[in-house]
C-alpha cells in the first residue's frame, strides 16, 4: 500500500521520500540486523496517517470513523468515574484478571443478546484492548508465516496490517451489494487448498463493512459459515457496528448458530467510547484457553478502571436508549452524505447506500488513482481515505472511503461540495 504526502504544509516531503530517509538512517545503524523479519511487515495505517491532518482548523474531515461522543451524558459519566476511584480505587487502580472482570464478561453476554447471540457464556469471553487487540491475538495464535487469511475485498486496514505483520498471506474474496459471494468464496478455498495452502480463517465484518458499508445478507450468512466449516477454516467475525443498524433490527451474527466455528469480536468503541479501549472476543470453548493465554501475554490484564466504568455505564445508564440515539443520529448523517453525493458529484461515479455503520464507499471510473487526489482534496479543504488503504494489493485504487459518523450534516454537505471539483478534474484527465 503506497502513501502519498499527507502534509499540506509548506516544504512538505512526499511520504515515499520520508520513508526512504528513515530507511537510510535505520539501515546505517548496527542494530538493523537485529530486527525480526516480521518487523518489515509492520506498517503505519493510512487512517492514522491522516489523523493529525484531519484536526487542522478549517478542514472538513470525512476520513476518520469517529463516534459522536457529544451525545453521551459526559458530566454524569465524569461523576461515575470519580466515584469508582474514590470508593473502589484499590480495585480500579490495581492489577486485575487477565480475562477481564466477571461482571463485564457477564454484561458483554447481555449486549450480544441484543443482536441474537443467546447462548454465550461469560467464561468464554476474553476482554481485550479493543477489537484491534483481539485480531492481533487471533493472528498470533493461529497463523504461521505463509499461512493464508481470507478477507473481504475491501477490508479493514487495521486487520490487514495485523495479519501481514504476522507474515500471513492475505487473500481477498470479492463482494457484491449483498456481501461475500459464497460461490467465489468456495472457489477460492478450493483453489488454495488444492494448491496445498494452509488457510486458517476468514476475517469478515458482515454488518456495515469497514470501509464499504456493505452488509452480508441474511440469506448468505449461514452459507459462508458452512463453506468455511466444511474446509476446516475458522471464521473471525468482527462486528463493531452491528447494533448501529438504522432501522433498529440488527441482523443475527454468524456466531449465533455456530458457536464452535466462529470467533466473535465485539467492541465498545462504536457504541460507547473508543478511548477506553475495551473490546472482547467470544471464543469457542475448545479454543478459549489458548486464546486467553495469548491475550494475557500481551496486556497482562485489561485496565480495571476502564472495565469498571464500562460496567457502570451498562448497569446504571440507559445504554440501549443511547444506541437508539446513535441510530437516529447516524441515519441523519448518512442521509445527508448520500444527498450531497447526489447533488454535487459528477456523472460516472457510484457509491454504496449503507443501512447502518459509519461509511460510504465511492467508486470512480477505472483508470483513476485516488491516492494522488488526497493532497488535492486537502488543498480544497476536505479529507478522505483512499481506497488503496483497504486492500493488500499495491495496485492503484479507484475507490475512496467517506465517513459520516463524526460530522454534522451541514459539514458533510460542505465537505462533499469541496471534494466534487477534485474528482471532476480527475475524471477530465482520463
Secondary structure in CASP SS format (residue, H / E / C, confidence):
PFRMAT SS
TARGET T0000
AUTHOR 0000-0000-0000
METHOD secondary structure of the structure
MODEL  1
X C 1.00
X C 1.00
X C 1.00
X C 1.00
X C 1.00
X C 1.00
X C 1.00
X C 1.00
X C 1.00
X C 1.00
X C 1.00
X C 1.00
X C 1.00
X C 1.00
X H 1.00
X H 1.00
X H 1.00
X H 1.00
X H 1.00
X H 1.00
X H 1.00
X H 1.00
X H 1.00
X H 1.00
X H 1.00
X H 1.00
X H 1.00
X C 1.00
X C 1.00
X H 1.00
X H 1.00
X H 1.00
X H 1.00
X H 1.00
X C 1.00
X C 1.00
X H 1.00
X H 1.00
X H 1.00
X H 1.00
X H 1.00
X C 1.00
X C 1.00
X C 1.00
X C 1.00
X H 1.00
X H 1.00
X H 1.00
X H 1.00
X C 1.00
X H 1.00
X H 1.00
X H 1.00
X H 1.00
X C 1.00
X C 1.00
X C 1.00
X C 1.00
X C 1.00
X E 1.00
X E 1.00
X C 1.00
X C 1.00
X C 1.00
X C 1.00
X C 1.00
X C 1.00
X C 1.00
X H 1.00
X H 1.00
X H 1.00
X C 1.00
X C 1.00
X H 1.00
X H 1.00
X H 1.00
X H 1.00
X H 1.00
X H 1.00
X H 1.00
X H 1.00
X H 1.00
X H 1.00
X H 1.00
X H 1.00
X H 1.00
X H 1.00
X H 1.00
X H 1.00
X H 1.00
X H 1.00
X H 1.00
X C 1.00
X C 1.00
X C 1.00
X C 1.00
X C 1.00
X C 1.00
X C 1.00
X C 1.00
X C 1.00
X H 1.00
X H 1.00
X H 1.00
X H 1.00
X H 1.00
X H 1.00
X H 1.00
X H 1.00
X H 1.00
X H 1.00
X H 1.00
X H 1.00
X C 1.00
X C 1.00
X C 1.00
X C 1.00
X C 1.00
X C 1.00
X C 1.00
X C 1.00
X H 1.00
X H 1.00
X H 1.00
X E 1.00
X E 1.00
X E 1.00
X E 1.00
X C 1.00
X H 1.00
X H 1.00
X H 1.00
X H 1.00
X H 1.00
X H 1.00
X H 1.00
X H 1.00
X H 1.00
X H 1.00
X H 1.00
X H 1.00
X H 1.00
X C 1.00
X C 1.00
X C 1.00
X C 1.00
X C 1.00
X E 1.00
X E 1.00
X E 1.00
X E 1.00
X E 1.00
X E 1.00
X C 1.00
X C 1.00
X C 1.00
X H 1.00
X H 1.00
X H 1.00
X H 1.00
X H 1.00
X H 1.00
X H 1.00
X H 1.00
X H 1.00
X C 1.00
X C 1.00
X C 1.00
X E 1.00
X E 1.00
X E 1.00
X E 1.00
X E 1.00
X E 1.00
X E 1.00
X E 1.00
X C 1.00
X C 1.00
X E 1.00
X E 1.00
X C 1.00
X H 1.00
X H 1.00
X H 1.00
X H 1.00
X H 1.00
X H 1.00
X H 1.00
X H 1.00
X H 1.00
X H 1.00
X H 1.00
X H 1.00
X H 1.00
X C 1.00
X C 1.00
X C 1.00
X C 1.00
X E 1.00
X E 1.00
X E 1.00
X E 1.00
X E 1.00
X E 1.00
X C 1.00
X C 1.00
X C 1.00
X C 1.00
X C 1.00
X C 1.00
X C 1.00
X C 1.00
X C 1.00
X C 1.00
X C 1.00
X C 1.00
X C 1.00
X H 1.00
X H 1.00
X H 1.00
X H 1.00
X H 1.00
X H 1.00
X H 1.00
X H 1.00
X H 1.00
X H 1.00
X H 1.00
X H 1.00
X H 1.00
X C 1.00
X C 1.00
X C 1.00
X E 1.00
X E 1.00
X E 1.00
X E 1.00
X E 1.00
X C 1.00
X C 1.00
X C 1.00
X H 1.00
X H 1.00
X H 1.00
X E 1.00
X C 1.00
X C 1.00
X C 1.00
X C 1.00
X C 1.00
X C 1.00
X C 1.00
X C 1.00
X H 1.00
X H 1.00
X H 1.00
X H 1.00
X C 1.00
X C 1.00
X C 1.00
X C 1.00
X E 1.00
X E 1.00
X E 1.00
X E 1.00
X E 1.00
X E 1.00
X C 1.00
X H 1.00
X H 1.00
X H 1.00
X H 1.00
X H 1.00
X H 1.00
X H 1.00
X H 1.00
X C 1.00
X C 1.00
X E 1.00
X E 1.00
X E 1.00
X E 1.00
X C 1.00
X C 1.00
X C 1.00
X C 1.00
X C 1.00
X H 1.00
X H 1.00
X H 1.00
X H 1.00
X H 1.00
X H 1.00
X H 1.00
X H 1.00
X H 1.00
X H 1.00
X H 1.00
X H 1.00
X C 1.00
X C 1.00
X C 1.00
X C 1.00
X H 1.00
X H 1.00
X H 1.00
X H 1.00
X H 1.00
X H 1.00
X H 1.00
X H 1.00
X H 1.00
X H 1.00
X H 1.00
X H 1.00
X H 1.00
X C 1.00
X C 1.00
X H 1.00
X H 1.00
X H 1.00
X H 1.00
X H 1.00
X H 1.00
X H 1.00
X H 1.00
X H 1.00
X H 1.00
X H 1.00
X H 1.00
X H 1.00
X H 1.00
X H 1.00
X H 1.00
X H 1.00
X H 1.00
X H 1.00
X H 1.00
X H 1.00
X H 1.00
X H 1.00
X H 1.00
X H 1.00
X H 1.00
X C 1.00
X C 1.00
X C 1.00
X C 1.00
X C 1.00
X E 1.00
X E 1.00
X C 1.00
X C 1.00
X C 1.00
X C 1.00
X E 1.00
X C 1.00
X C 1.00
X E 1.00
X E 1.00
X E 1.00
X E 1.00
X E 1.00
X C 1.00
X C 1.00
X C 1.00
X C 1.00
X C 1.00
X C 1.00
X C 1.00
X C 1.00
X C 1.00
X H 1.00
X H 1.00
X H 1.00
X H 1.00
X H 1.00
X H 1.00
X H 1.00
X H 1.00
X C 1.00
X E 1.00
X E 1.00
X C 1.00
X E 1.00
X E 1.00
X H 1.00
X H 1.00
X H 1.00
X H 1.00
X C 1.00
X C 1.00
X C 1.00
X C 1.00
X C 1.00
X C 1.00
X C 1.00
X C 1.00
X E 1.00
X E 1.00
X E 1.00
X E 1.00
X E 1.00
X C 1.00
X C 1.00
X C 1.00
X C 1.00
X C 1.00
X H 1.00
X H 1.00
X H 1.00
X H 1.00
X H 1.00
X H 1.00
X H 1.00
X H 1.00
X H 1.00
X H 1.00
X H 1.00
X H 1.00
X H 1.00
X H 1.00
X H 1.00
X H 1.00
X H 1.00
X H 1.00
X H 1.00
X H 1.00
X C 1.00
X C 1.00
END
